[in-house]
Amino acid sequence: MTSTEKILMTRQELLKGYRIYERLIQILVKFMLTGFTLIKLNSAIGVSPVLSSTLMVFGISFIAMLLKPTQIICIVMFFATVQLATFNIILGAVMALIFFVLYLMYIRLFPEMAILILLSGLMLPIELVCVVPIVAGLFYGIGGVIPIAIGVVVNVIMAQMQLLVETTSSGAGVEIVEIIIKNFTQALSLDSSTAVYVVTLCMVFVVVYIIRIQSFDYAPYVGIAVGSVVNILGFLVAVIFFNMNVNNVVIIIATIISMTIAMIFEFMSKVLDYSRAETVQFEDDDNYYYVKVIPKIEMNTNQSTEEKVYGSGSNEADLLEDK
């Protein structure tokens, strides 16, 4: 057995194990994602001892294991609103309005992409946020660029939460409203740092997505590599022209880690035999079809099998033109 066959066999065994424990893995991921999000919220706006307690975080995370991603996001937004309302009812009302608009205008309409908002917000502080647009560009449509940008902006708002809480600790009525509006305006305004993150991450996503849907061989992997280069260059430009305080070494290391994670995701999702790719042309009464046929490699413990699938380039799930 060659080294390539060993790698493919290992992949197949991992996929087999994942399918067996898929439900359990998804439950654990939901638990950890919810827990980390609530811990981050408590570190920023943990003004209520009851809501900030370990028991409360564990309980909400336990409930989230049985919910859909969109429902988890709604719980997180409700949790943040209650935390702020416990401290100041006006501040809580403002946050409730923002979250309601976010849900009404995006989450409700695109529930399958809403999870990218949470992931972007969680990964940004640890400098691994570039993994989100790279991986999302492999599996989502062009609309995935919106939740990534929203996630960055939400993270900026969360960074200002503690300041908002401290600022609104005294005063009443109109004074509180004025302070809240001022602070939220500053938080939502795209300063150079926020703009760099939004533009760079969106560019990474678009580059990966555009290259991924092309018909040349190994397009997804090329997209990952080019997207990673765009991420590094984006922050280097920010350092040179905007004097952004970013550690270039950290950015490069984080990008390499993100690129590796994205390649693992792509490899585990499908393996194609580009050496046996064929071009097929045919037509019917309404359309003329020109497609690329790529054998998909699947291995088992006894022998390797190849299944031909139709697609455009390396994305075998793409269909023919709509009639």
ChimeraX attribute file (.defattr): number of C-alpha atoms within 10 A of each C-alpha:
attribute: neighborCount
match mode: 1-to-1
recipient: residues
	/A:1	6
	/A:2	7
	/A:3	8
	/A:4	9
	/A:5	13
	/A:6	12
	/A:7	11
	/A:8	20
	/A:9	20
	/A:10	15
	/A:11	20
	/A:12	17
	/A:13	15
	/A:14	13
	/A:15	15
	/A:16	13
	/A:17	11
	/A:18	14
	/A:19	12
	/A:20	11
	/A:21	11
	/A:22	12
	/A:23	10
	/A:24	12
	/A:25	13
	/A:26	13
	/A:27	16
	/A:28	15
	/A:29	12
	/A:30	20
	/A:31	21
	/A:32	16
	/A:33	19
	/A:34	26
	/A:35	21
	/A:36	14
	/A:37	19
	/A:38	25
	/A:39	16
	/A:40	15
	/A:41	20
	/A:42	20
	/A:43	15
	/A:44	17
	/A:45	24
	/A:46	22
	/A:47	17
	/A:48	15
	/A:49	11
	/A:50	12
	/A:51	19
	/A:52	18
	/A:53	14
	/A:54	12
	/A:55	11
	/A:56	14
	/A:57	19
	/A:58	16
	/A:59	13
	/A:60	19
	/A:61	24
	/A:62	18
	/A:63	14
	/A:64	24
	/A:65	20
	/A:66	14
	/A:67	14
	/A:68	12
	/A:69	20
	/A:70	18
	/A:71	14
	/A:72	23
	/A:73	22
	/A:74	15
	/A:75	19
	/A:76	21
	/A:77	20
	/A:78	16
	/A:79	17
	/A:80	24
	/A:81	22
	/A:82	19
	/A:83	24
	/A:84	24
	/A:85	19
	/A:86	15
	/A:87	17
	/A:88	17
	/A:89	14
	/A:90	18
	/A:91	23
	/A:92	19
	/A:93	15
	/A:94	18
	/A:95	20
	/A:96	19
	/A:97	13
	/A:98	14
	/A:99	18
	/A:100	16
	/A:101	12
	/A:102	13
	/A:103	19
	/A:104	11
	/A:105	11
	/A:106	16
	/A:107	22
	/A:108	12
	/A:109	11
	/A:110	15
	/A:111	15
	/A:112	14
	/A:113	21
	/A:114	23
	/A:115	18
	/A:116	21
	/A:117	23
	/A:118	23
	/A:119	19
	/A:120	26
	/A:121	24
	/A:122	20
	/A:123	17
	/A:124	18
	/A:125	11
	/A:126	10
	/A:127	17
	/A:128	19
	/A:129	23
	/A:130	30
	/A:131	28
	/A:132	22
	/A:133	33
	/A:134	31
	/A:135	22
	/A:136	23
	/A:137	30
	/A:138	24
	/A:139	16
	/A:140	15
	/A:141	15
	/A:142	13
	/A:143	12
	/A:144	23
	/A:145	23
	/A:146	16
	/A:147	23
	/A:148	30
	/A:149	24
	/A:150	20
	/A:151	24
	/A:152	25
	/A:153	23
	/A:154	18
	/A:155	22
	/A:156	20
	/A:157	19
	/A:158	20
	/A:159	17
	/A:160	18
	/A:161	21
	/A:162	15
	/A:163	14
	/A:164	21
	/A:165	19
	/A:166	10
	/A:167	14
	/A:168	19
	/A:169	12
	/A:170	10
	/A:171	11
	/A:172	11
	/A:173	8
	/A:174	9
	/A:175	11
	/A:176	18
	/A:177	16
	/A:178	12
	/A:179	16
	/A:180	19
	/A:181	13
	/A:182	12
	/A:183	18
	/A:184	17
	/A:185	12
	/A:186	14
	/A:187	21
	/A:188	14
	/A:189	14
	/A:190	15
	/A:191	10
	/A:192	13
	/A:193	17
	/A:194	18
	/A:195	16
	/A:196	19
	/A:197	23
	/A:198	20
	/A:199	13
	/A:200	23
	/A:201	27
	/A:202	23
	/A:203	18
	/A:204	28
	/A:205	31
	/A:206	23
	/A:207	20
	/A:208	28
	/A:209	28
	/A:210	16
	/A:211	22
	/A:212	25
	/A:213	21
	/A:214	16
	/A:215	15
	/A:216	15
	/A:217	17
	/A:218	18
	/A:219	20
	/A:220	27
	/A:221	20
	/A:222	15
	/A:223	25
	/A:224	30
	/A:225	19
	/A:226	17
	/A:227	28
	/A:228	27
	/A:229	16
	/A:230	20
	/A:231	24
	/A:232	21
	/A:233	14
	/A:234	18
	/A:235	23
	/A:236	19
	/A:237	13
	/A:238	19
	/A:239	17
	/A:240	9
	/A:241	9
	/A:242	13
	/A:243	12
	/A:244	15
	/A:245	10
	/A:246	14
	/A:247	12
	/A:248	13
	/A:249	10
	/A:250	13
	/A:251	18
	/A:252	18
	/A:253	14
	/A:254	20
	/A:255	25
	/A:256	19
	/A:257	16
	/A:258	23
	/A:259	23
	/A:260	15
	/A:261	15
	/A:262	24
	/A:263	19
	/A:264	12
	/A:265	14
	/A:266	17
	/A:267	15
	/A:268	14
	/A:269	11
	/A:270	14
	/A:271	16
	/A:272	22
	/A:273	16
	/A:274	17
	/A:275	9
	/A:276	11
	/A:277	16
	/A:278	12
	/A:279	10
	/A:280	11
	/A:281	9
	/A:282	9
	/A:283	9
	/A:284	7
	/A:285	5
	/A:286	7
	/A:287	12
	/A:288	12
	/A:289	13
	/A:290	14
	/A:291	19
	/A:292	19
	/A:293	20
	/A:294	26
	/A:295	20
	/A:296	21
	/A:297	16
	/A:298	17
	/A:299	18
	/A:300	14
	/A:301	9
	/A:302	7
	/A:303	9
	/A:304	12
	/A:305	11
	/A:306	13
	/A:307	11
	/A:308	16
	/A:309	15
	/A:310	20
	/A:311	18
	/A:312	20
	/A:313	24
	/A:314	27
	/A:315	22
	/A:316	19
	/A:317	11
	/A:318	13
	/A:319	11
	/A:320	14
	/A:321	10
	/A:322	5
	/A:323	5
